[in-house]
Amino acid sequence: MLAIKTEALVKSYKDITAVDQLNLQICEGELFCLLGVNGAGKTTVFNLLTGVYKPNEGIVRLDGQDITGKSIIEINKAGIARTFQNIRLFKELSVLDNVKAGLHNHNVYSTIEGIFRLPKFRKVEKEMNTRAMEILEVFGLDKEADILASNLPYGKQRKLEIARAIATEPKLLLLDEPAAGMNPHETEDLMNIITRIRDEFDMTILMIVPFVIYYFLPMVRKLNVASIYHYLEERFSSKVRYLASAFFCLFMFARVAIVLFLPSLALNAVTGLNIYLCIVLMGVVTVIYCTMGGIEAVVWGDVIQGFILVGGAILSLVWIISGIDGGFGTFMDVA
């Protein structure tokens, strides 16, 4: 059964068409990836699905029900929840209270019952606390339930925002670049959590992933997500894929050349060793570094690679400009 379906969805801003004839179908329980370059209209699609924007043309159906043009609240209660590129938490509330805010869709009591703390209020609040802690446990945030959301590290704030969205018990969960700003370890952990959410909560998930990240992060490809392309990608999907693959190969070659060759030149300039021996030595260092768990750091350019590249580049530049033919003493004279 289809969880969400759009029919010829169009969104225009004067002379600019952000979404053009989008036909989208996602079945229940699937994990879909909305893939596209910056400015392709991915977030605009999310805004159309959640009622932030009203489409110029087309229909949005959730479980076969037409939700086109409904308000954000109505759509959320119908079963769609989302996160944003920029974190939007209640930062002055605790972690627990942030999740409980999402639970108020389904756990209600009257204003009078809340003011006078009547039995129903206490019962509902107890149920909400229990449920909120269960959700936080999935994300490993249960031990930080009483901490202010603003005091959480960035990666955990990302997880909390997803936890709050899940608390609304959606049929369809929209994640707008959930791993934005995270390091590789946090990203892989989050991807594992997302697959767990789909399986344990029996939830359909539509996730925006930056185009480059899709090709550079194996943990994203490992999800076996189905790719939905925006209208630009639908027209040029094969060309875009070939171009991205070629760029990836070029990127890998350039990275190896930079990590190995420039420091090798520097080592040659400082020690006077044969350049080929220097390349071999730098290759051994790189292999040892990667074996010790630094391969993700090499990819993402952490502090260690930064020192290698910057230091190697500076030394190599001095070597090239000065015309040094090797030898530590000559190098020190120039420096």
N, C-alpha and C positions, 0 to 999 in steps of 0.2 A: 504494500500500500504506500502511496506517496505521502510523505510528511509535508513537503512544501512544493508548490508548483507556481511558476510565473508564466504568464502568457503575453508575449509581445510587449514587455515592459519598456516604457520610454520615460526618460527624465531629461528635460532640456532647460538650459539657462540662457534665455534670449537666443543668440546665434550659436551657442555651444550645446552639443548633445553629449551628455555624460554617459547615458545608458541608452542603447539603441536596439529595440526589438529583442530584449533578453528573454529567452525561453529556458527555464531552469526546472529540473525535476530531480528531487532527492527522495529516495525511499526511506522508510522508517529504519532506524538503527544503523544508518550509514554514516561514515566519517568522510566528509567531502572537503576538498581544498579549493578555494577560489584563488586562482593564480593570475597574476598580472603585474605589469610594470607600474611604476609610480605614475599616478594620474590617469590610470586606465578606467577608474570608476568603481573600484572594489568596495570602498567604504560607502559610496553612494548607493550601491546595491543593498548594503546592510541598512542604510537609512530608509530606503524604500520598503524593505521587508518589515521594519519595526515601526513604521509610521512617523518617523522624524520628517521625512519628505513625502509629499503626495505625488504619485506618478502623473505625468501628462497623459499617458495612454497605458493600457494594459491592465491585467488582473493579477492579484496575488491570492493564492488559495492555501490555507493551512488545514490539513486533513480534509480537503474537499470543500471547506467553508471559505467563502469569499470574505477576505479581511481588508480589501482595498479601501483606502481612505479612512480607516478607523483610527482612533486616537492611540497614542503610545500606551496608555494604561489598558485600554481594551485589548490591544494586541498582546501585551504582556500577560494579561489574565487568560487570554485565549491559548497561550502556550509558547510564546517566543521570548527568550531572554538573550541579552548580549553583553559583551564587554567592549571597551574602547581602546583605541591606540594609546591615548593618554589616560593614565589611571584616574578613575573617578570614585574615590572612596569617601566615606564619612570619616575624615581623618581625626576628628576630635572624639569619636566614639571608639569603644573597645573593639577588638577583633570579633568577639562574640556578638556584640550588638550590631555590627555590620552585617553579619550573616542573618541575625534575627530580623533585620529590616526587610530582608527578602522573604522571610517566612510569613509576614503579615498578609500576604495574598490569600493564604489558606487557613490561618489561625486568627480568628477574630473574636473580639468581645466588645461590648458597648462602652461608651464613654463613662457612663455611670459606674459600670463594673470596674473600670480601670481606676477611676477616682477613689472609690471606696474599697478597693482591693477585695472585691467579693470573691466567693469560692471559684466561680468560673474563670476569673482573671488569674488566680493563682494556678489553677489547673492548666490553662492554656500557656502561661508563661513557663511552667515546668516542662510541658511537652516541647515548647519551642527551644528551651535550653538544651534538652536532651538531643533533639534533632540537629540543632546547630553544632553541638559538639561532635556528633557523628559525621557531619559534613567536614568539619575542620580536621578530623582525624584522617580523612582521605588525603588531605593536602599536607599533613604533618604539622598543622598549626594549632592543634588542641592544647599544647603546653603554653601557647602564647595567647590564650583566649582573653585574658584580662589586660593585655597590653594595648595601648592606644595604637590605632592603625597607622598613625603618622610615624610611630617609632619602629615600625617593621623595616627590614632591609627591602630594597627595591624588588628583588625577585619574589619575596614573600607577599609583598603588596599585590603583585600580579596574581599570585595564587588566590589571595583573599578576594579579589574582584571576581574571579571565576567562581569561587565558593559561594559568594553572595548571589550570583546569577543562578547557580544551581538550586539555591534555596527557594526560588520561586517555582520550582518543579516544572521546568519547561518541557515541551515536546521537542522543541528545536532550540539548540544552543548555538549562538553566533559568537565566534571568537575573532576579534579584529587584531591580527598580529600579536597573539598572546605571548610570544617569546621576544618581543621587541625590547632591546636593552639588556637582555640576559646574556650571561656568559655561556659557553658550550655545555658545561656541566649542568647548569640550571635549566638550559633548554632541553637537554635530553631527559632530565627528570620530569619536566613539565609535560613533554610528549608522552611519556609513560603514564602519567596521571590522566591525561586526556583520553587515552585508549581505555584506561580503567573506568573512567567516568562513563564512557559509551557503553561498556559491557555491564557494569554494576547497576547503573541507573537506567539502563535500556533507553538511551537518549540518542537522538539524531544530532549530529554536530556539523556545522558549516564553518570552516576556518579560513581566514585570509592569511596567506603566506607570501612574503615578498618574493618576487620572481627569482632574484639571485640566490636567496636563501634556499629555495627549493633544490637548486643544483649543487650548492656548496655544503649542505648539511645532510649527511647520510641518515641521521635519526629522523628527519622528515620523510625521506624516501622510504624508510623502513616501515612507516605506518601503512603502506599500500593504499594511500588515499587516492580517490578518483579525482581527476583534474577537470575543473569546469573553467572554460576560458571566457573572458569577456568578449564582446563582439569583435574587438581588434584581434584578439588572439584566435578567435574562431576563423577569421579570414586568413591569418598568417601563421597558424599554429606550427606547421612543419618548419617554416622558415625561422620562426622565433626559436624553436627547439634547436635547430642546426646552428644558429648563430650563438645561442647560449652554450652549446657544447663546444664550439670552436673557441669561444671566449674562455671557457673553463680550462681547456687544454693549454691555451696561451698563458693563462694565469698560473697554472701549475708549472709550466716551463720557466716562466719569469721568476717564480718564487724559488725554484731550485737553483736557478742561475744566481739570484741575488744572495740566497743563504749560503751557497757554496763558493761562488766565484769571487765575490768582492772580499769576503774575509780571507780567502786564499791569497789574493793579491796583497792584502795587508800583511799577512803572515810572511809572504815572500819578501816584501819590502823590509820588514823588521828583522828577519832572521837570515835572509840570503839563501834560504833553502830552495831547492828546485820547485818551480811552480806546480808541477804535476804531483809532487810529494805533498805540497801544501793542500792541494785540492783533495787528495786522498785523506789527509789528516782531518780536514774540515768535514769530509763525508763521514768519517768514523765518529766524530763529535756529534754530528747531526743524528746519526743512527742511534747512538747511545742516548741522546736527549729524547728522541722519539720513543725509544724502548722504555724509558723511565716515565712515560705517560705525558710527554710534552707535545705530541703530534697536534692536539687541538690548539695548543698555544702557538705552534708554528703557523697553523692555518689562520688564526685570528690575530696574530701579531701582538703577543703579550709583552711584558717588560723584558724578558730575556731576549726574544727575537729583536725587540727594539734596540737593545744594546748592541746586538750582533750587527744589525743593519746599519745603524747610525755610526757605530765605531768603525766598522769595516768600510763604510762609504767615505768617512773622513780620512782614514788612513790611505785608502786607495786614491782619493782625490789628491792628497799631498804627494803620493808616489807618482801619479801621472803628471801632475804639474811640474814637479821638480826634476822629472826624468831620472829618478833614482834607479840604479841597476841592482839594488839589493845591498844589504849590509846595515846592521843596527847603528853603527857609529855615524855613517853618512846620513841616515834618517834623523838621528838626534840633532845633527848639525843643522839640517834644514828646519826641523821643528823649532 
